[in-house]
């Protein structure tokens, strides 16, 4: 197979033959396609003609039925003997009671055997008109079985604007069956002209209404000379009147234009409606497309052949181009930096040189901070601009002999040759400063973004003697930089590897604990200034067989990084709701329960429904639950991602609380934009009340914000009476902390409530220490 391909590439004549073959194939496909397009045009025209003729036939038949019904009413009235005893105007009213529906079509009348009008829808008494010379009278006079007769076109007597008309007539007979006159109605052909004018026919299309004997009654486009002419001489006429409906192509008798005709008989009436679409109009669009396609095909065919002829001369250039394209496979298309594959080759080269020269080098793992927010809020195009700008800055801030490349996403790698820890620190600092400069993403609107980076550094040979180890260790150091608050530089330390191992072990253990139900929930009271219970916060706890009690801050962080946090939150919510329902069933009145939630929860499209189902399953109301989230949820996540869930939860009647307020990215904007009901002052501020004036001022500021925005403010970590008094003096609503109670297992929480029922708090709350002593006494 390879030999055949090589032989083909070395024989330019084969490409000429191939070009001719392709041109012939293209022409053949084009011819077949054009033929199918032509057939499709005719099929569509046939469908349109059939639909139009059906519509016109039904409209014509409906109006003729209305007219014939009115004629029968007149006939019935004449055949009723008693009607002749009525006054002329009453007789007129009875005879033409239904004629109002047919007024726009023409006039109704009845005659005696001599042709004189005896009833006239237009006049009382009847007009002095004799119609005995009309064909519609003579046919009924001469034939007893003429039935409903439809006349040839005629011009009415002067005074009726000389518009052509036709007439419908029925025979009247006396009791002996002798001819007694007719009941007739004239139809203005102008009505059909208006009806046909609304139809879309194309430039040469026609609509014809004719009698079954071939007499033309109306034709669109309208020409006066066509009215009354005959089509009976055409060779397509016999099938036209012998069938109820049909479609055919023929050249018109009147104007000699070839058309596609669709015809339909008008019910039981001796009328045929014929719609004709000129084949010239049908194929007009096809001809334009066919011409364009044919020209394009011809050009393509010529190009194929010319390219084939030119290919032999271009083959050498093409091979050179292929080599250049192959080189592009080693570079990132967006930033122009070496990609991961090229970085691996460069790292191996640097490693080899360093091993030979006994020199050192540094590996810098560079990760942009919160880059996902740019893609989520500004769009991927803005994200690409940011990556390109960062790549350019990185290229400018490393030395010529160094390697800089993009690993993928928002991750970059720098390999600094002949570089020690001091040099790596210096270059990493320059990179952080360069990244931190504003990036213009829309110069027209002067829009710019600022982003930071976290950098992890590993050194050869101290931190690893192969590229994979150095990269992995730099990656771990980078995560330590992010954990330290981002926009930081961290060198790899063996401790990081131990921490990563412990982290993984804890993650696996947490997965098992979730499956085994080994987690537990404790509850901390939320009280007012008097110590009265206003609710409880549910807090998850975990004790591991190997490590004992594991602090929540540690395993919650692991749950967030591993994606287990949503499962943990869902379990805690269910357990807290179950416990609240159990307490209430036992007569223990706990006003509400607070549960902590994370960003991953709000991104679940079914999360509001899940909460509603959980409350319903335990017989709880929405006001029994408060969801607590940190400021980071609102700041780090795109508002579009979490806003639908927040609004849906708020609509359910569930309160939302901001936990640890003041420690993150406190912003009045999100307090205004999101349906927040409660703020919780972080315990770090409460702890410093009376010790640190700044912390005390911050706590007071949070209280002022809450009061201005009419939010419930809860202080966490209240441990001393002086802290409680300061908070109370500045408008704090609720309190949590060891001054009142530590987090308690469910059974101890019940004992705490029962103990507090015996006390009043006018003298201040009982301390947690005294209560625990009381609890110990009860147990013993």
Order of alpha helices (4+ residues) and beta strands (2+ residues): alpha-alpha-alpha-beta-beta-alpha-beta-beta-beta-beta-alpha-beta-beta-alpha-beta-beta-beta-alpha-alpha-alpha-beta-alpha-alpha-beta-beta-alpha-beta-beta-beta-alpha-beta-alpha-beta-beta-beta-alpha-alpha-beta-alpha-alpha-beta-alpha-alpha-beta-alpha-beta-alpha-alpha-beta-alpha-beta-alpha-alpha
